[in-house]
Amino acid sequence: MVMGMKAVRLHGIADLRYEDIEAPGAPPPGHVRVRIKAAGVCGSDLHNFRTGQWISRTPSTPGHEFAAEVVAAGEGVPWPPGTLVVADSRVGCGTCPACRAGEANLCAKLGFVGEVCDGGFAEEALLPAAQLLPVPAGTPPEVAALAEPLAVALHGLKRLAAPKGAPLLVMGCRAIGGLAAFAAGLRHEGPLYVADRNAERAALVAQASHATAIALDDPSLPAFRHALEATGSGAALTGLLPRLGAGARVAMVGLFHGPVSLDANMLVEREISLVGCHAFADELPEAIALAAANASALRALITPDVPLGELPGVYERLLRGEAPSLKTLVRP
């Protein structure tokens, strides 16, 4: 008898449906069948829903930020049932120059769990064990689900490379910016500032990261030389540039929804560097450990559980900017 399960699937641009689908079967060698315990909604999920930029197969089950419990493991996989795992969202080709150099996040054909294969917005999933990492026992699933976006945040901070003691600005206090501020609050030995057009969200992040929430038009602010841009807003980026000091470096993590016009001469004359930050490199194990060690503090940044069936409506609310916290988590 074929068993069924509930899932949320993307059928095309702005076409997300909650429906019954066939449940995974027994895992083949090297694969794992998992039961989803918590899954986060990412800005890239919303971007794909709105633009279709990464739709490579339809219908597909989105969701690449998730924690799941092993139900069954195929031959060659050592994890017993009940093991908590998180997804390594990146799916590289393995053969291009970037993959051969160990830079899978720069793969010429890079795809992601939830796009090239079904992801975590379902009751269960079947994935290669190579796309999963075990989580320390006792880690709450809702905190473990933050490991993937936390790895993205850590990668952005690494690319920014702000020196010890330097003032650091995080622009944008949604998931990646907020988690970058949280990590910087634990590690960066210097003044930390956060800015977001949503004052309530900026205050939440400032409290969690021991930072100072600011408005960028405050004339008393210093000229920043190190900033992480996580808004994906062209207006925010162009508004940031005049606040930068000569020789400034900006790590760009946000996803932009169209071309951005800026004064390139300002970059040239003041030697301002804009540094792209795509996904993460080797930071996921570090992020898992960091999340497990700071579970209580991270819980404060999570929206109360959202049932799977409400996810299409949640997408619409998030696209309208109605996000009461850093991360919205679905609990199938």
N, C-alpha and C positions, 0 to 999 in steps of 0.2 A: 504494500500500500504506500502511495506517495504521500508524504507528510507535507503540510503547508505551514507557512509562517507569515507574519506581517512585515512589511518593508515600506520605506518611502523611496520612490524611484523617480529619476529625472528622465522625462520623455522628450524634452526639447526645451528651447528657451522659454522661461517663465511657465513651464509645465511640469509641476512636481506633484506626484500622486501617492497617496497612502493606499496600499493595496495588498492583496494576498498573492504570494508567490510560492514556488516550491522551495522547501527547506533543503539545505545541503545534505548530501549523502555521506557515506563513509569516506574519510580522507585518503587519497592515494599516497604513495610514498613521498616523504618530504613535505607533506601538507598537514594543516591543522584545521579542525573544525572548532569554532569558538562561539560562545554565547556572549553577546555584547552586554556589558554591564553599565557603561556610560560612554557617550559619544558627544564631542563638541562640534558646534557649528562654527566653521571658519569663514573668514572674509573671502577666501578663494571659492568656497561653496556658493556664496552669494554672488560673487563676480561671474562664475560660470552660469548660474541660474539666470542672471540678467543679460549676459552677453553671448553665452554659448561658446566662449573662446576655446575651451578645452573639451568640448563634447566630442568624443571619438567613437562612442557606441551608445545606442539607445535601445531600450531603456537601460539605465544603469543605476545602481544604488550608491549614492554619494556617502561621504563620511570617512575622513582619514585620521581624525583625532579621536581615538577610542581606546578604552581599556576593555579587555574581554577575558573570559574564563575558558580554559581549554576544556572541550567536551570529549574530543577524541583526537589522537595523534596518529598519523600515518607512520609507516615503517621508516626507521632512521631518525625519528624525532623523539628526544628523551623526556619531554615534559609530560608528567602524569595529569589526568583529569583534575580540574580545580586550580591549576597553575594560572596566575594572573599574568597577562601579557599586554603589551601595547604595540601599535603598528609603527614600523618604519615606513613612512608614507611614500618614499621615493621608489620609483620603478625605472631603473636605468637599463640601457640596452646591453651594457657590459662589454661592448666592443669598440666604442668610439674613443678618440684620444683622451677625452676627459675621464671616462670610466676607467680606462687603463691606467690613468694617472691617479686613481683613487679619489676623483672629484665627481662623484655620481650626481651631485646637485647641479652640475654644469653639463650633464649629458645632452648630446645633440638631439636625442629623441626622448627626453625625460617625460615620464608620465607619473601619475599618482594613484595610489589606492583610492577607490571611489570614482575613478575615471576610467582607467584602463582595465580595472577589475572591480568587482563589487566591494563596497566598503561597509561602514559601521552603522548606517541608518536602517538597521534591520534587527530582527531578534537574534539571528545567527549569521555567520559568515564562514567561508572556506578560503584559506589563504596559504601561500607557501610559508613554511617555517622561516625562510630567509627574510621575510618581511615583518617578523615579529621578534620582540625582545621580552624576556621575563622581567617581572617587577618584584622588588623585595617583598617578602611575605608581610602581611599586615598593612600594606599601603591601601588606603581607601580607593576604590575604583574611580570615584569622581576626581580625585587628585591625580591619579595615574593618567587619566585622560588628558591632563594638561601637559604631559611630558613632551608631546610632539610640538605644540606651539612654543613651549618653553625652550626647546632646542633651537627653533627659529630665532627666538629672542637672543639666546646666547650667541648664536652665529653672528647676528647683527652687532652685538657688543664687541665680539672678537674682531670683526672687520673694522669697527670704529677705532679700536685700540686707543682709547682715551688714557693718557698717562695718569699715574697716581697723583691725587691732589687737584687735578684740573676740574673746573666746573663742567658738569655734564647736563645737557638738556635732552629730555625725551619728549618728542612732539607726537601727541596722539595717545590716548589712554584706553584704547580698546585692547583686545587680547594681547597682540604682540608687543605693542608699546607698553602696556601695563605690566606684562611679565618681564620685559626688559628693565623697566624701572624697579620691579621687585628684586630681580637678580642683582642689579646695580646697587640697590640699597643694602644688599648683603655683602657685596664685594668691593664696590668702588670707594676708594678712600679720598673723597673730595665732595664738594657741594653738588647736590643732585636736585634738579628742577624738572617739573612735569607741566605740560600745557595741553589743554583740550578745550574745545568750544563748549563741551558739557561740563559745567562747573562741578556738578555732583559727582560725576565719574572721576574727574581730576582730583577731587578731595579724597575719594575712596582710595585711589592709587597712591596719592601722597601719604596718606596715613599708613598704608600697608608697606610702603617702601622707605619711610622716614625721609621723604622728599618735601620740597616746597612747591606748592601749586602756584603758577604765575599766569598772568596775561601778557602776551608778547608785546603789547603796546605800552607797557609800563616803562617810562623813560628812565627809571632808576636801575633797570637791569644792566648787568654787565654784557659786553660783547662776547658771545659764546664762540669758542673755537672747536667744540666737540658736541655734535647733536645727532640724535637718532630720529629719523623722520618715519613715522608709522601711521600717518593719516591717509596717504594715498590721495591727498587733495592738492591740486595744482595751486589753488589760492593760498593754502597753508604753506606750501613750499616757497612760493614767490614772496610771501609775507615774512618768511623766516630769513631769507638771504640778507636783507638789510640789518638784521640783528646779529650777524656773524662778524667775527673779527678777521683780520687778515690772516691767511694761512689756515683757515678753518677747514674742518673735515666733517662731512655729513654722511652718515650711513643710512641708505635708503632701503626701507623694508616694506613700506606700504605699496599696495597695488593701485595704480592709477587707471582711471576708466577712459582716458583719452589723452591726446597730446597736451603738453604743458609748454607755455611760452615763458621764457625767462631771459634776463639780460646776460647773455654769454660773456660780454665784456667785463661784467662784475666778477665772474669766475676767473677770468684771465688776469685782470689787473690786481685782484686781491688774493690770487692763488688759493681759491676755494676749491676743494676736492669733493665731488659727489661720488660716493662709493656704493655700487649696487650690492645687494645682499639677497641671494636667492636660496630659499629653503634652509637647509643646514648641511653641514659636512659630517664631522665625527662627534657632534655635540649631544646626540640622543642619550647615550649611557650616562653622561654627566647630568643631563636634564632629569632623567629618571631618579638618580640619586638625590638631586637637589629637591625635587618634588616630594620624595618620600621623607626627607629630613625636615621639611617645612610644611607638612600637611595641614596643620591647624591654621596657619596664617593664610595659606592658599585657599582654604575653604571660604574665606570671607569674600573672595573675588568671584564666586560662582553663583549664577542664578539658581534658585530652587528647581528641582527636577521638572523637565517638560516631558509629558508622555509622547511617544512616537507619533501617535495619530494627530497631534497638534502641530507637528513640524512644518507643514506647508504654511499655516498661518503665522508661525514664528518667523519664517523667512520674510514674509511681508512686513512684519513689525520691525525686524532688524534693518531691512532696507529703508524703512522710514526713519531710522535713527533711534528707535525706541528700545534702547538697550540699558537696562537698569544696572548691569554689572559688566565685568570684563568678558565673561564667557557664559554662553548659554549651553547647558548640557541636556542631552536627551537620554532618558533612561528607559530602554525598551522593556 
